[in-house]
Amino acid sequence: MLQKCEGIVIRTNHYGESNKVVTIYTREFGKIGLMARGAKKPNSRLSAISQLFTYGYFVFIKGSGLGTLQQGEMAESLRHVREDLFKTAYATYIVDLLDKSTEDRKPNPFLFELLYKTLSYLNEDYDPEILMHIFEMKMLPVMGLYPHLNGCAVCGETDGEFSFSFKENGFICHRCLNEDPHHLPISQGTVKLLRLFYYFDINRLGNISVKDETKLQLKRVIRTYYDENSGLTLKSRRFLDQMDNMKDLF
C-alpha cells in the first residue's frame, strides 16, 4: 500500500553497491526506515531526496519491516548546513540524539516540529551551540527526564540564587546547598536560560546573544545531566567535540 509522509532524513546507510537504507523522521508516522533502491547512483531519482538532513515529502510502500521508498519531493535541502563542516557536526549530533532517543513508528508531531525548526534555524545562521542546547533541553521529557527547574528541588523556594544539583535533579537554593556538597554553582543567567530552553516555544526564537562563560556553564550542566541520566553514548558528540577543538584553526 502506497503511503505519503512529510519528513526529514536523519540517517543513511549504504546497502549493497547501489542502494541506501534511509531513516526518516516523519510528521505522520514518527521514525521509519525505508529501502531506497538505486539511490547511490548519480542519476537516480532518489539520489537527492535520500541525502542526510533533506526535508521533503516521501511516497513509500509500507512493509512489515523496512518499507520501500518510491519517490520524493524535496522541500528544503538545508544546503548551508551540509556545506559547512561545523554546522554539519551540530546537525549530525542533533539527528543522532533524536534517533537514539525514539522508537520506530511512534508519531510525535511536536518532536517533528522541534527537529524541523532546529535544523531550519541552523541553516539560517543562528548560534549552533544555543540551538543544540535548546534541542537537548527539549529532548529530556521525550526520554522521561524531568529536571526540577521551577524553583529549589529541596524546599520549593522560587526566589534568590540557585546552583544545579544532579543529586536532587534540578536547581537548589543557597539555603539548601548542604544537601548536595557536589552542587554546581551557576550564574543567574544560566538559570534563566536552562528554564527558558526547557519551556519556551521554539517557534518564537529570536536572536539570542549569550556570553561565552554562560555557554560553558550551559554545556557543563546539560552534558553532565545527560551523562548521568540518559544512558546514551553518541559518537556524534565526540565528533562535535573534535570540531569544536579545531574551531580556532579556521
C-alpha positions as a printed Julia matrix, in Angstrom:
250×3 Matrix{Float64}:
  0.0    0.0     0.0
  1.38   3.4    -1.01
  1.7    5.95    1.76
  2.82   9.58    1.74
  4.52  11.5     4.51
  6.33  14.71    5.36
  9.74  14.02    6.81
 13.42  14.73    7.38
 16.22  12.26    6.61
 18.07  11.65    9.89
 20.29   8.7     8.94
 21.56   6.97    5.79
 23.32   3.62    5.45
 24.8    2.09    2.31
 23.26  -1.22    1.29
 25.0   -3.12   -1.48
 26.55  -1.4    -4.46
 23.76   0.99   -5.33
 21.14   1.05   -2.56
 20.63   3.01    0.64
 18.63   2.41    3.78
 17.32   5.8     4.89
 15.83   6.62    8.27
 13.27   9.4     8.1
 11.59  11.2    10.98
  8.08  11.94    9.77
  5.23  14.08   10.99
  2.65  11.35   10.4
  4.37   8.12   11.45
  7.33   9.07   13.61
 10.61   7.35   12.72
 10.55   4.97    9.77
 13.2    3.04    7.82
 12.99   2.79    4.03
 14.97   0.99    1.35
 15.96   3.42   -1.4
 16.89   1.19   -4.33
 19.5    2.64   -6.68
 19.81   5.82   -4.6
 23.63   5.73   -4.71
 23.61   6.06   -8.5
 24.24   9.71   -9.51
 21.35   9.77  -11.99
 18.85   8.11   -9.64
 15.63  10.0    -8.98
 16.09   9.03   -5.31
 19.64  10.37   -5.05
 18.84  13.92   -3.91
 15.82  13.1    -1.77
 17.77  10.49    0.23
 20.55  12.87    1.35
 21.06  13.42    5.07
 19.07  16.39    6.52
 16.82  16.64    3.45
 13.31  17.84    4.28
 10.55  16.84    1.89
  7.59  14.65    1.04
  8.08  10.94    0.56
  5.99   8.23   -1.1
  6.73   4.69    0.04
  5.37   1.17    0.12
  4.81   0.05    3.68
  6.37  -3.29    4.61
  6.35  -5.46    7.72
  9.95  -4.35    8.31
 11.6   -1.84    6.03
  9.34  -0.03    3.63
 10.43   0.84    0.08
 10.92   4.44   -0.98
  9.22   5.03   -4.32
  9.65   8.74   -4.88
 10.13  12.02   -3.08
  9.78  15.74   -3.5
 12.42  17.91   -1.83
 11.04  20.92    0.05
 14.36  22.1     1.53
 17.88  20.74    1.14
 19.32  22.66    4.14
 22.26  23.35    1.85
 24.01  25.76    4.23
 24.1   23.05    6.89
 25.59  20.46    4.55
 28.17  22.85    3.08
 29.53  23.99    6.46
 31.57  21.38    8.33
 30.82  22.89   11.75
 27.08  23.13   11.09
 27.16  19.57    9.78
 28.71  18.43   13.06
 25.97  20.09   15.11
 23.19  18.82   12.84
 24.63  15.3    12.93
 24.58  15.34   16.73
 21.01  16.68   16.8
 19.6   14.0    14.47
 21.66  11.31   16.23
 20.23  12.33   19.6
 16.71  12.18   18.18
 17.38   8.83   16.52
 18.79   7.2    19.66
 16.01   8.61   21.88
 12.98   7.49   19.86
 11.38   4.21   18.83
 10.17   3.35   15.34
  6.65   4.29   14.28
  5.71   6.33   17.33
  4.23   9.56   15.91
  5.11  12.76   17.75
  4.21  15.9    15.77
  5.76  18.12   18.47
  9.09  16.34   18.04
  8.91  16.61   14.27
  8.31  20.36   14.53
 11.17  20.69   17.03
 13.57  18.92   14.67
 12.43  20.88   11.63
 12.68  24.27   13.34
 16.07  23.49   14.91
 17.62  22.47   11.58
 15.98  25.42    9.81
 17.42  27.88   12.34
 20.81  26.2    11.95
 20.53  26.7     8.19
 19.78  30.4     8.81
 22.93  31.18   10.84
 21.53  31.11   14.36
 24.1   30.24   17.03
 24.62  26.45   16.67
 25.64  25.96   20.32
 22.47  27.6    21.58
 20.31  25.63   19.14
 21.95  22.42   20.32
 21.29  23.24   23.97
 17.66  24.14   23.26
 17.21  20.83   21.47
 18.9   18.91   24.29
 16.68  20.5    26.94
 13.51  19.84   24.95
 14.5   16.2    24.39
 14.64  15.49   28.14
 10.87  14.86   28.59
 10.94  12.64   25.49
 13.39  10.41   27.38
 11.32  10.54   30.57
 13.65  13.01   32.28
 12.1   15.92   34.17
 14.6   18.19   35.95
 13.19  20.5    38.63
 13.59  23.97   37.12
 10.74  25.99   38.67
 12.49  26.53   41.99
 14.54  24.74   44.59
 14.21  20.97   44.25
 14.6   20.58   48.03
 12.47  23.3    49.66
 10.5   24.74   46.72
 11.86  28.29   47.09
 11.45  30.24   43.85
 13.41  33.41   44.67
 17.1   34.06   45.13
 20.19  32.46   43.66
 20.43  28.81   42.62
 23.02  26.14   41.93
 22.42  22.95   39.95
 22.27  19.66   41.83
 22.5   16.42   39.86
 21.76  14.56   43.1
 18.5   16.48   43.64
 17.63  16.56   39.9
 17.48  20.32   39.45
 18.05  23.73   40.98
 18.79  24.13   44.69
 18.74  27.45   46.53
 21.55  28.82   48.68
 19.76  27.65   51.84
 19.84  24.01   50.73
 23.37  23.75   49.34
 24.38  21.47   52.22
 22.01  18.84   50.79
 24.49  18.34   47.95
 28.17  19.1    48.59
 28.84  18.49   44.87
 26.36  21.08   43.59
 27.45  23.08   40.56
 27.46  26.88   41.05
 25.9   28.64   38.07
 25.07  32.24   37.2
 21.52  33.52   37.27
 21.78  33.98   33.51
 22.4   30.25   33.17
 19.44  29.54   35.48
 17.15  31.64   33.29
 18.36  30.07   30.05
 18.03  26.48   31.27
 14.47  27.24   32.3
 13.75  29.12   29.08
 15.16  26.41   26.8
 13.1   23.75   28.57
  9.75  25.55   28.48
  9.54  28.09   25.65
  8.02  27.6    22.18
 10.91  27.24   19.71
  8.79  28.89   17.01
  9.21  32.13   18.98
 13.01  32.03   19.0
 14.71  35.34   18.31
 18.4   36.1    18.1
 19.89  35.2    21.49
 23.3   36.58   22.41
 24.95  34.51   25.15
 28.29  35.15   26.86
 31.0   32.53   26.4
 31.11  31.96   30.16
 27.37  31.25   30.21
 27.74  28.89   27.24
 30.38  26.93   29.15
 28.06  26.62   32.15
 25.16  25.52   29.96
 27.34  22.89   28.32
 28.63  21.59   31.65
 25.16  21.32   33.22
 23.45  19.76   30.22
 26.28  17.39   29.34
 26.68  16.13   32.9
 22.91  15.72   33.22
 22.83  13.62   30.04
 25.84  11.57   31.11
 24.27  10.74   34.46
 20.68  10.17   33.34
 20.23   9.41   29.64
 22.21   6.19   29.21
 23.29   7.41   25.76
 26.77   7.26   24.25
 26.85   9.15   20.97
 29.78   9.03   18.54
 28.43  12.23   17.01
 29.13  14.06   20.27
 32.79  13.04   20.17
 32.99  14.27   16.57
 31.37  17.55   17.62
 33.93  17.97   20.41
 36.76  17.39   17.92
 35.3   20.03   15.61
 34.95  22.49   18.5
 38.6   21.97   19.38
 39.57  22.78   15.78
 37.41  25.91   15.62
 40.29  28.3    16.3
 42.3   26.84   13.42
 39.81  28.07   10.8
